[in-house]
Amino acid sequence: MRFTVGLSTGENQQKTDERLRQDRLVFYAEDVEAFDRVLEEFLALSSAKCVLLIDRDGHLVAKKGEAANINCDSISALVAGSFAATKEMARILGESEFRIMYHQGSRDQHIQISLVGDRTLFTILFDERTTLGMIRFYANETGARLAEIFQKAKDRRNPPEQEVSLGDAFSDSAKSMLGEILGGN
């Protein structure tokens, strides 16, 4: 005999909705302005070519600097994939993850990727105008400042119980209207 213990469908949906609220990145205009200020300051101090903020799913959150001939969407997806693969390598070696990755190009094109918080990859593209030492020096402070902005954005979100509910009356009315539109009862 087999017994399955679990949540009802409604409880499952509530848990899924709650997890989505925790996992998603939600930013307001003030967050974007703060990102822009911090990233512009980093570019000025480090002499990097371009910076990207990428979520771990490969979505571009923000970019600053010289990115005219760079397909940022492709770079974002590849950076996230590379970071995911490296996380598995770290796990095999007994680490939870590697927090910084660096790739050196043969023609003065380099990239450093740092994990900021637990969801975002601070990606720095640089060339011969600067050094890895300068990038790392300024990236540490910038990463900490970005993590503070992410934490403030996360803390600002309304908890689920404070969200506005449209209620059963709206749901019944919507079902009725759909029934009329689609020719059902």
N, C-alpha and C positions, 0 to 999 in steps of 0.2 A: 504494500500500500504506500502511496506517495502523497505527502502533504506539502503544499506550497503556502508559505506565509509571505504576505506582501501587503503593499498599500493598495487601497482601492484606486480605481481609475482617476477619480478626483484628487486623491492624495498624491498619486504619481504625477499628475499634471502640475500640482502645486509645487512639488519638489523640483520638477524640471524648470518651471518658471523661476523659482528661487535661485536655482543654479545659473540660469541664463542671466539674471540680474547681477549675480556676483561676477560672472565671467566677462560680461561685455564691458567695453570701454566707452564711457559716455563723457563727452567734453562739452563745455559751454564756451562762449566767445572769450570770456576772461581766461580760460585755460589755454586756448589757442594763442591768445596774445602773450601769455606767460611763456609758453613754449617758444614762440617766435623770439622774444627778448633773450631768453637763455641761449637759444641756438645761434642767434646773431652774435651775441657776445663771445660764444665759444669760437665761432669762425674768425672773429677779429683777433682774438688772443692766440689761437693755435695756427693760423694761416692754412687751415684745411681748405680743401676745394669745395666740399659739399657735405651736408649732414642730413640723415634721414632718420625719422622715428618710425619704426615698423612694429606692428603687433606680432605676436608669435604665430598668428595664423597667416601672416604674409601680407597684411593690408597696410598700406602707407598711411601713417597718421599725420606726419608733417615733413616738410623738406625745406632746406635753406641752402643757398650757395649756388655754385655753378653746376647746373644739371641739364644744360641745353641739349647735349648729345647723348644723354643717358636715359634709357627707358626705365624709369623709377619703379613702375609696376612690376616689370620683370625682375629687377634687382631685389625688390621687396620680397617677392615670392621665393627667389633663390636664397636670399639671406635667411629667411625663416626655415626653409628646408635644410639648409646647411647647419643651422643652429640645432634643429631637431636631431639631425644625424649625429652631431657632435655630443648632444646630450646622452644619446645611447652609448657612444664610445666612452664617455665619462662614467656612466653607470657600470659598464663592464670593468672599468679600471678602479671601481670602488668609490667614485665621487658621485655626488648627487647631480652635478652638472658643472661645466666649465663656464665661467661668467664672462670671459673675454676671449675673442678669437681675432687672429691677425693673419692677413694674407699679403704677401709681398709680391708685387708684379715685377716682371723683368724689364719693363720700360717706365719705371717711376710712377706706376699707378698702384696704390696700396689701399687696403680697406681694413678697418678695425671695427669689430662688432662687440658691443658690451650689453649685457643684460641689465636693464634698469627696472627695479622693482621685480615683479615676477611675471610681467606680461609684455614688456616692450624692449625692443632691440635698438640701441643707440648706435647707428651705423655711420661711420666716418670715412669718407673718400678723400684721399690726400695724395700729393705728388711731391716733387723735389723742393717745393717752396717751404717745406717744414720737415721736421724729423719725427720719428716714432716717439722719442722721448717727450717732445712738446705735446704731441697728441695725447699720450697717456697721462701726462701731468695735468692738462686741462680737462681731459675726459673724466677723471675721477670726481672732481668738484662738480662738473656739469651734470654727471650722472646722478649725484646726490641731490642737486637742485631739481632735476627732472622728476626724481622719485618723490620729492615733496609735493610737486604739482599733481602727480598722479594720485598720491594719497589724499590730498585735499579734494580732488574731484571724486574719488571713491567715497570719502566721508560725507560729501555733500548730498549724495543721492538719498532720496526718500526711502525709508524702509518700506517693504511691501504692504504693511498694514495701513500706511498713510496714503497709498495711491488711491486715486479716484476710481470708484466703481460705477459703471453705468446702471447696474442693477437689473433685476429680473424684468421689470416693466419694459425697459429698452430692449432686452433680449427677446421678449415675447412679441413686441411690436416689430422688430426687425425680421423675425421668423415669419410673421404674418405678411409683411410687405414682400419678402422673398417669395412666399407662396403665391401671392397675387401676381407678381412679375413672371414667375416661372410656370404659372397655370396650375399650381397645386392648391390644395385646400388648407 
